[in-house]
Amino acid sequence: MRQIARGGGDPLAQRRLEQRVVLTFEEAARQVHTARLPSWKNKKHGDQWINSLTTYVFPVFGKKPVDQIETPDVLGVLSPIWLSKAETARRVRQRIGDVMNWAKAHDLRDGTNPVDGVENALPKQPERLNHHEALPFAEVPAFVMGLRACDSSELTKLAFEFLILTATRTNEVLGAKWSEIDEKNALWIIPGERMKAQRPHRVPLSVRCVEILKRAKPLAGGSDYIFPGRNGKSSLSNMAFMMVLRRMGLQITAHGFRSSFRDWAGEKTSFPGDVAEMALAHVIKNKVEAAYRRGDLLEKRRQLMEAWADYVNGHKPQRKGVNGTRKAS
């Protein structure tokens, strides 16, 4: 220790360095995965996170101590998949960086993150494709007519139309439960833990949405889910809508109908933009405006969603409650 001090070093830092137990990358990654599990919205995302590292990283440097991993190691993982599996490579890069940041925060390594700047040694990836290809809003009414006539299961078709009319996300519809429906006020109240922004979202239900719920009720067979899978204990598969689109021969996504709705609202209606944005449950980016925004424009959104349903269906039936009770339009 005296020799270290005389040489200008820090003997205490050297002792801590010698005494700390350094994990391998795989050990560190599994600890990060376990720590993050409660924060992920679904088990599938957690599985994808660790599986990508298991497939691409652990065979290369999974057994290497985290304090010995350098940029060339990361480059060795990313190079083979950087162009052929561009999206996967980007995710693997981010996840390696997350593990390295965790290791540094836990005093398991020093220096910079080996992921930083690694892309400088890799070729430029092709432009990202739009993963949420949207149908032009003018074609949505014809799509819905085709949807009703296609050979998919009735419950799947009802769920898909419900997604289009509510302008919600796939997971929000698939995970919808009867307990979230306020029949008296024709509202679907999605809990915060199921929303991307982690805040509850009230969705006003149009006349057609109420009709869909009435038709789905007997098909659900007493399940807690509005659109259950075959066993009734879980929701429809997240592949259900994709399979419908494949059968219909369309290269679009279910998520893209949110864009169709937003384009229609902006081009064909006089509703203010913030009404449409709140219908999509988008977070207000302006912090000052967000601080003063107390309401969620529910009644204006109800008018907007009814207008959207009218456009999609081409008619305007009299409003009814979920239980069949007539209500004023």
DRENDO-1510 file (C-alpha; in Angstrom, 1 decimal, always signed):
<recs>
REC; n; res; u; v; w
REC; 1; MET; +0.0; +0.0; +0.0 .
REC; 2; ARG; +2.9; +2.3; +0.8 .
REC; 3; GLN; +4.4; +1.5; -2.6 .
REC; 4; ILE; +1.1; +2.4; -4.3 .
REC; 5; ALA; +0.9; +5.6; -2.4 .
REC; 6; ARG; +4.5; +6.6; -3.2 .
REC; 7; GLY; +3.8; +5.9; -6.8 .
REC; 8; GLY; +0.9; +8.4; -6.8 .
REC; 9; GLY; -1.8; +5.7; -6.6 .
REC; 10; ASP; -4.8; +5.3; -4.3 .
REC; 11; PRO; -4.2; +2.3; -2.0 .
REC; 12; LEU; -7.8; +2.3; -0.8 .
REC; 13; ALA; -9.2; +2.3; -4.3 .
REC; 14; GLN; -6.8; -0.5; -5.2 .
REC; 15; ARG; -8.0; -2.5; -2.2 .
REC; 16; ARG; -11.6; -2.1; -3.2 .
REC; 17; LEU; -10.8; -3.1; -6.7 .
REC; 18; GLU; -9.0; -6.3; -5.4 .
REC; 19; GLN; -11.9; -7.2; -3.0 .
REC; 20; ARG; -14.9; -6.7; -5.3 .
REC; 21; VAL; -16.5; -9.7; -6.8 .
REC; 22; VAL; -16.9; -9.2; -10.5 .
REC; 23; LEU; -19.8; -10.9; -12.3 .
REC; 24; THR; -19.6; -12.4; -15.8 .
REC; 25; PHE; -21.7; -10.6; -18.4 .
REC; 26; GLU; -24.3; -13.4; -18.3 .
REC; 27; GLU; -24.6; -13.2; -14.5 .
REC; 28; ALA; -25.0; -9.4; -14.6 .
REC; 29; ALA; -27.5; -9.7; -17.5 .
REC; 30; ARG; -29.7; -12.1; -15.6 .
REC; 31; GLN; -29.7; -9.9; -12.5 .
REC; 32; VAL; -30.7; -6.9; -14.6 .
REC; 33; HIS; -33.5; -9.0; -16.2 .
REC; 34; THR; -34.8; -10.1; -12.7 .
REC; 35; ALA; -34.7; -6.5; -11.4 .
REC; 36; ARG; -36.7; -5.2; -14.4 .
REC; 37; LEU; -39.3; -7.9; -14.6 .
REC; 38; PRO; -41.8; -6.0; -12.3 .
REC; 39; SER; -41.6; -2.9; -14.6 .
REC; 40; TRP; -42.4; -4.7; -17.8 .
REC; 41; LYS; -46.0; -4.6; -18.9 .
REC; 42; ASN; -46.1; -8.2; -20.0 .
REC; 43; LYS; -44.0; -11.4; -19.6 .
REC; 44; LYS; -43.4; -11.6; -23.4 .
REC; 45; HIS; -41.3; -8.4; -23.4 .
REC; 46; GLY; -39.2; -9.7; -20.5 .
REC; 47; ASP; -38.7; -13.0; -22.3 .
REC; 48; GLN; -37.6; -11.2; -25.5 .
REC; 49; TRP; -35.1; -9.1; -23.6 .
REC; 50; ILE; -33.2; -12.0; -22.1 .
REC; 51; ASN; -33.7; -14.4; -25.1 .
REC; 52; SER; -32.0; -12.0; -27.4 .
REC; 53; LEU; -28.9; -11.8; -25.2 .
REC; 54; THR; -29.0; -15.6; -24.7 .
REC; 55; THR; -29.0; -16.1; -28.5 .
REC; 56; TYR; -26.5; -13.5; -29.7 .
REC; 57; VAL; -24.4; -12.4; -26.7 .
REC; 58; PHE; -23.9; -15.2; -24.2 .
REC; 59; PRO; -22.1; -17.5; -26.7 .
REC; 60; VAL; -19.6; -14.7; -27.6 .
REC; 61; PHE; -18.7; -13.2; -24.2 .
REC; 62; GLY; -21.3; -14.3; -21.7 .
REC; 63; LYS; -18.6; -15.9; -19.5 .
REC; 64; LYS; -16.4; -12.9; -19.6 .
REC; 65; PRO; -16.2; -10.6; -16.5 .
REC; 66; VAL; -18.0; -7.4; -17.1 .
REC; 67; ASP; -15.0; -5.3; -16.2 .
REC; 68; GLN; -13.0; -6.9; -19.1 .
REC; 69; ILE; -15.6; -6.4; -21.9 .
REC; 70; GLU; -14.5; -3.8; -24.5 .
REC; 71; THR; -15.8; -2.4; -27.7 .
REC; 72; PRO; -14.3; -5.1; -29.9 .
REC; 73; ASP; -16.3; -7.7; -28.0 .
REC; 74; VAL; -19.5; -5.9; -28.7 .
REC; 75; LEU; -18.5; -5.5; -32.3 .
REC; 76; GLY; -18.0; -9.2; -32.5 .
REC; 77; VAL; -21.7; -9.7; -31.5 .
REC; 78; LEU; -23.2; -7.0; -33.7 .
REC; 79; SER; -21.2; -7.4; -37.0 .
REC; 80; PRO; -22.8; -10.7; -38.1 .
REC; 81; ILE; -26.4; -9.4; -37.7 .
REC; 82; TRP; -26.0; -5.6; -38.2 .
REC; 83; LEU; -27.3; -5.7; -41.8 .
REC; 84; SER; -29.2; -9.0; -42.0 .
REC; 85; LYS; -31.2; -8.4; -38.8 .
REC; 86; ALA; -31.0; -4.7; -38.3 .
REC; 87; GLU; -33.8; -4.2; -35.8 .
REC; 88; THR; -32.6; -7.1; -33.7 .
REC; 89; ALA; -29.0; -5.8; -33.7 .
REC; 90; ARG; -30.2; -2.4; -32.5 .
REC; 91; ARG; -32.1; -4.0; -29.7 .
REC; 92; VAL; -29.1; -6.2; -28.7 .
REC; 93; ARG; -26.8; -3.2; -28.8 .
REC; 94; GLN; -29.2; -1.3; -26.4 .
REC; 95; ARG; -29.5; -4.2; -24.1 .
REC; 96; ILE; -25.7; -4.8; -23.8 .
REC; 97; GLY; -25.4; -1.1; -23.0 .
REC; 98; ASP; -28.1; -1.4; -20.3 .
REC; 99; VAL; -26.2; -4.3; -18.7 .
REC; 100; MET; -22.9; -2.3; -18.8 .
REC; 101; ASN; -24.5; +0.8; -17.3 .
REC; 102; TRP; -25.9; -1.4; -14.5 .
REC; 103; ALA; -22.5; -2.9; -13.9 .
REC; 104; LYS; -20.8; +0.5; -13.6 .
REC; 105; ALA; -23.5; +1.7; -11.3 .
REC; 106; HIS; -22.8; -1.3; -9.0 .
REC; 107; ASP; -19.1; -0.6; -9.1 .
REC; 108; LEU; -18.4; -3.7; -11.1 .
REC; 109; ARG; -16.5; -1.9; -13.9 .
REC; 110; ASP; -14.8; +1.4; -14.6 .
REC; 111; GLY; -14.4; +3.5; -17.7 .
REC; 112; THR; -16.8; +4.2; -20.5 .
REC; 113; ASN; -19.6; +1.9; -21.8 .
REC; 114; PRO; -18.1; -0.4; -24.5 .
REC; 115; VAL; -21.3; +0.1; -26.6 .
REC; 116; ASP; -20.6; +3.8; -27.0 .
REC; 117; GLY; -19.4; +4.6; -30.5 .
REC; 118; VAL; -19.5; +1.0; -31.7 .
REC; 119; GLU; -21.7; +2.0; -34.7 .
REC; 120; ASN; -18.8; +4.0; -36.0 .
REC; 121; ALA; -17.1; +0.6; -36.9 .
REC; 122; LEU; -20.2; -0.8; -38.5 .
REC; 123; PRO; -21.7; -0.1; -42.0 .
REC; 124; LYS; -24.7; +2.2; -42.3 .
REC; 125; GLN; -28.0; +0.3; -41.9 .
REC; 126; PRO; -30.7; +0.7; -44.5 .
REC; 127; GLU; -33.5; +3.1; -43.8 .
REC; 128; ARG; -36.0; +1.7; -41.2 .
REC; 129; LEU; -39.2; +0.4; -42.7 .
REC; 130; ASN; -42.5; +1.7; -41.3 .
REC; 131; HIS; -43.5; -1.1; -39.0 .
REC; 132; HIS; -47.0; +0.3; -38.6 .
REC; 133; GLU; -48.2; +0.5; -42.2 .
REC; 134; ALA; -51.6; +2.3; -42.2 .
REC; 135; LEU; -54.5; +1.9; -44.5 .
REC; 136; PRO; -55.6; +5.3; -46.0 .
REC; 137; PHE; -58.7; +6.4; -44.1 .
REC; 138; ALA; -60.8; +6.5; -47.3 .
REC; 139; GLU; -60.4; +2.7; -47.5 .
REC; 140; VAL; -61.3; +2.0; -43.9 .
REC; 141; PRO; -65.1; +1.6; -44.5 .
REC; 142; ALA; -64.5; -0.9; -47.2 .
REC; 143; PHE; -62.0; -2.7; -45.0 .
REC; 144; VAL; -64.5; -3.1; -42.2 .
REC; 145; MET; -67.1; -4.5; -44.6 .
REC; 146; GLY; -64.5; -7.0; -45.8 .
REC; 147; LEU; -63.6; -7.8; -42.2 .
REC; 148; ARG; -67.1; -8.7; -41.3 .
REC; 149; ALA; -67.3; -11.0; -44.3 .
REC; 150; CYS; -64.0; -12.8; -43.9 .
REC; 151; ASP; -63.7; -16.3; -42.6 .
REC; 152; SER; -62.0; -15.5; -39.2 .
REC; 153; SER; -63.8; -16.3; -36.0 .
REC; 154; GLU; -66.6; -14.0; -35.0 .
REC; 155; LEU; -65.0; -12.9; -31.8 .
REC; 156; THR; -61.7; -12.0; -33.6 .
REC; 157; LYS; -63.6; -9.9; -36.1 .
REC; 158; LEU; -65.5; -8.1; -33.4 .
REC; 159; ALA; -62.3; -7.4; -31.5 .
REC; 160; PHE; -60.6; -6.0; -34.6 .
REC; 161; GLU; -63.5; -3.7; -35.4 .
REC; 162; PHE; -63.6; -2.6; -31.8 .
REC; 163; LEU; -59.9; -1.7; -32.1 .
REC; 164; ILE; -60.5; +0.4; -35.2 .
REC; 165; LEU; -63.5; +2.2; -33.7 .
REC; 166; THR; -61.8; +3.0; -30.4 .
REC; 167; ALA; -58.4; +3.9; -32.0 .
REC; 168; THR; -56.7; +2.0; -29.3 .
REC; 169; ARG; -53.6; -0.3; -29.3 .
REC; 170; THR; -53.7; -4.0; -29.9 .
REC; 171; ASN; -52.6; -5.0; -26.4 .
REC; 172; GLU; -55.2; -2.7; -24.9 .
REC; 173; VAL; -58.0; -4.4; -26.8 .
REC; 174; LEU; -56.8; -7.9; -26.3 .
REC; 175; GLY; -56.4; -7.4; -22.6 .
REC; 176; ALA; -59.8; -5.7; -22.2 .
REC; 177; LYS; -62.0; -7.1; -19.4 .
REC; 178; TRP; -65.7; -6.7; -18.7 .
REC; 179; SER; -64.8; -5.1; -15.4 .
REC; 180; GLU; -63.4; -2.1; -17.3 .
REC; 181; ILE; -66.7; -1.3; -19.0 .
REC; 182; ASP; -69.0; +1.3; -17.5 .
REC; 183; GLU; -72.3; +0.3; -19.1 .
REC; 184; LYS; -74.3; +3.2; -17.7 .
REC; 185; ASN; -72.1; +5.8; -19.2 .
REC; 186; ALA; -70.9; +3.9; -22.3 .
REC; 187; LEU; -67.3; +4.1; -21.2 .
REC; 188; TRP; -64.3; +1.8; -21.4 .
REC; 189; ILE; -61.9; +2.7; -18.6 .
REC; 190; ILE; -58.4; +1.2; -19.3 .
REC; 191; PRO; -56.3; +0.9; -16.1 .
REC; 192; GLY; -53.0; +2.8; -16.0 .
REC; 193; GLU; -50.9; -0.3; -15.8 .
REC; 194; ARG; -52.2; -1.4; -19.2 .
REC; 195; MET; -51.5; +1.9; -20.9 .
REC; 196; LYS; -48.3; +2.9; -22.6 .
REC; 197; ALA; -48.2; +6.2; -20.6 .
REC; 198; GLN; -49.0; +4.4; -17.4 .
REC; 199; ARG; -52.1; +6.5; -16.8 .
REC; 200; PRO; -55.8; +5.5; -16.9 .
REC; 201; HIS; -57.6; +6.2; -20.2 .
REC; 202; ARG; -61.3; +6.7; -20.6 .
REC; 203; VAL; -62.6; +5.7; -24.0 .
REC; 204; PRO; -66.1; +6.9; -24.9 .
REC; 205; LEU; -68.0; +4.0; -26.7 .
REC; 206; SER; -69.8; +4.8; -29.9 .
REC; 207; VAL; -73.2; +3.1; -30.7 .
REC; 208; ARG; -71.4; +0.5; -32.8 .
REC; 209; CYS; -68.9; -0.3; -30.0 .
REC; 210; VAL; -71.8; -0.9; -27.7 .
REC; 211; GLU; -73.4; -3.2; -30.2 .
REC; 212; ILE; -70.1; -5.1; -30.5 .
REC; 213; LEU; -69.9; -5.6; -26.8 .
REC; 214; LYS; -73.5; -6.9; -26.8 .
REC; 215; ARG; -72.6; -9.4; -29.5 .
REC; 216; ALA; -69.3; -10.4; -27.8 .
REC; 217; LYS; -71.0; -11.1; -24.4 .
REC; 218; PRO; -72.4; -14.5; -25.2 .
REC; 219; LEU; -69.4; -15.5; -27.3 .
REC; 220; ALA; -67.1; -14.7; -24.3 .
REC; 221; GLY; -68.7; -17.6; -22.4 .
REC; 222; GLY; -68.4; -16.0; -19.0 .
REC; 223; SER; -64.7; -15.2; -19.3 .
REC; 224; ASP; -63.3; -12.1; -17.5 .
REC; 225; TYR; -61.9; -11.1; -20.9 .
REC; 226; ILE; -64.2; -9.4; -23.5 .
REC; 227; PHE; -62.3; -11.1; -26.3 .
REC; 228; PRO; -61.0; -14.4; -24.8 .
REC; 229; GLY; -59.0; -17.1; -26.4 .
REC; 230; ARG; -60.3; -20.6; -26.8 .
REC; 231; ASN; -59.8; -21.7; -23.2 .
REC; 232; GLY; -61.5; -18.5; -21.9 .
REC; 233; LYS; -58.8; -18.0; -19.3 .
REC; 234; SER; -56.6; -15.8; -21.4 .
REC; 235; SER; -57.2; -13.2; -24.1 .
REC; 236; LEU; -56.9; -13.7; -27.9 .
REC; 237; SER; -53.4; -14.2; -29.2 .
REC; 238; ASN; -51.6; -11.1; -30.2 .
REC; 239; MET; -51.2; -12.8; -33.6 .
REC; 240; ALA; -55.0; -12.9; -34.2 .
REC; 241; PHE; -55.2; -9.6; -36.0 .
REC; 242; MET; -52.1; -10.3; -38.1 .
REC; 243; MET; -53.7; -13.5; -39.3 .
REC; 244; VAL; -56.8; -11.7; -40.3 .
REC; 245; LEU; -54.8; -9.3; -42.4 .
REC; 246; ARG; -52.9; -12.1; -44.0 .
REC; 247; ARG; -56.1; -13.8; -45.0 .
REC; 248; MET; -57.4; -10.6; -46.5 .
REC; 249; GLY; -54.1; -10.2; -48.4 .
REC; 250; LEU; -53.2; -6.8; -46.9 .
REC; 251; GLN; -49.7; -5.6; -46.1 .
REC; 252; ILE; -50.8; -3.3; -43.2 .
REC; 253; THR; -50.8; -3.6; -39.4 .
REC; 254; ALA; -53.6; -3.3; -36.8 .
REC; 255; HIS; -51.7; -0.6; -35.1 .
REC; 256; GLY; -51.8; +1.5; -38.3 .
REC; 257; PHE; -55.5; +2.1; -37.9 .
REC; 258; ARG; -54.6; +4.7; -35.3 .
REC; 259; SER; -52.8; +6.6; -38.0 .
REC; 260; SER; -55.9; +6.2; -40.3 .
REC; 261; PHE; -58.1; +7.6; -37.5 .
REC; 262; ARG; -55.7; +10.5; -36.9 .
REC; 263; ASP; -55.5; +11.4; -40.6 .
REC; 264; TRP; -59.2; +11.3; -40.9 .
REC; 265; ALA; -59.7; +13.5; -37.9 .
REC; 266; GLY; -57.2; +16.1; -39.2 .
REC; 267; GLU; -58.4; +16.2; -42.8 .
REC; 268; LYS; -62.1; +15.5; -42.6 .
REC; 269; THR; -63.3; +17.0; -39.3 .
REC; 270; SER; -63.2; +20.4; -37.5 .
REC; 271; PHE; -62.3; +18.9; -34.2 .
REC; 272; PRO; -59.2; +20.5; -32.5 .
REC; 273; GLY; -56.0; +18.5; -32.8 .
REC; 274; ASP; -55.7; +18.0; -29.1 .
REC; 275; VAL; -59.1; +16.2; -29.0 .
REC; 276; ALA; -57.8; +13.7; -31.5 .
REC; 277; GLU; -54.5; +13.4; -29.6 .
REC; 278; MET; -56.3; +12.7; -26.4 .
REC; 279; ALA; -58.4; +10.1; -28.1 .
REC; 280; LEU; -55.2; +8.4; -29.0 .
REC; 281; ALA; -54.0; +8.7; -25.4 .
REC; 282; HIS; -50.9; +10.6; -26.5 .
REC; 283; VAL; -48.9; +12.4; -23.8 .
REC; 284; ILE; -48.8; +16.2; -24.1 .
REC; 285; LYS; -45.2; +17.0; -24.8 .
REC; 286; ASN; -45.4; +20.6; -23.8 .
REC; 287; LYS; -44.8; +20.4; -20.0 .
REC; 288; VAL; -46.4; +23.8; -19.3 .
REC; 289; GLU; -49.6; +22.9; -21.2 .
REC; 290; ALA; -49.6; +19.5; -19.6 .
REC; 291; ALA; -49.4; +21.1; -16.1 .
REC; 292; TYR; -52.5; +23.2; -16.8 .
REC; 293; ARG; -54.5; +20.5; -18.6 .
REC; 294; ARG; -56.8; +19.0; -16.0 .
REC; 295; GLY; -59.6; +17.3; -18.0 .
REC; 296; ASP; -59.5; +14.7; -20.7 .
REC; 297; LEU; -62.0; +16.4; -23.1 .
REC; 298; LEU; -64.3; +13.4; -22.7 .
REC; 299; GLU; -67.5; +14.9; -24.1 .
REC; 300; LYS; -65.7; +16.3; -27.2 .
REC; 301; ARG; -64.0; +13.0; -27.6 .
REC; 302; ARG; -67.3; +11.2; -27.4 .
REC; 303; GLN; -68.6; +13.3; -30.3 .
REC; 304; LEU; -65.4; +12.6; -32.3 .
REC; 305; MET; -65.5; +8.9; -31.7 .
REC; 306; GLU; -69.2; +8.8; -32.7 .
REC; 307; ALA; -68.3; +10.7; -35.9 .
REC; 308; TRP; -65.5; +8.2; -36.6 .
REC; 309; ALA; -67.9; +5.3; -36.2 .
REC; 310; ASP; -70.4; +7.0; -38.5 .
REC; 311; TYR; -67.7; +7.4; -41.1 .
REC; 312; VAL; -66.5; +3.9; -40.8 .
REC; 313; ASN; -70.0; +2.4; -40.9 .
REC; 314; GLY; -71.9; +4.9; -43.0 .
REC; 315; HIS; -74.9; +5.2; -40.7 .
REC; 316; LYS; -75.9; +6.7; -37.4 .
REC; 317; PRO; -78.0; +4.4; -35.3 .
REC; 318; GLN; -79.7; +5.4; -32.1 .
REC; 319; ARG; -77.5; +5.2; -29.0 .
REC; 320; LYS; -78.0; +2.3; -26.7 .
REC; 321; GLY; -76.3; +1.2; -23.5 .
REC; 322; VAL; -74.3; -2.0; -23.2 .
REC; 323; ASN; -77.2; -3.7; -21.6 .
REC; 324; GLY; -79.6; -2.6; -24.3 .
REC; 325; THR; -81.1; +0.5; -22.6 .
REC; 326; ARG; -81.8; +3.3; -25.0 .
REC; 327; LYS; -79.8; +6.5; -24.4 .
REC; 328; ALA; -80.0; +9.9; -26.0 .
REC; 329; SER; -77.5; +10.6; -28.8 .
</recs>
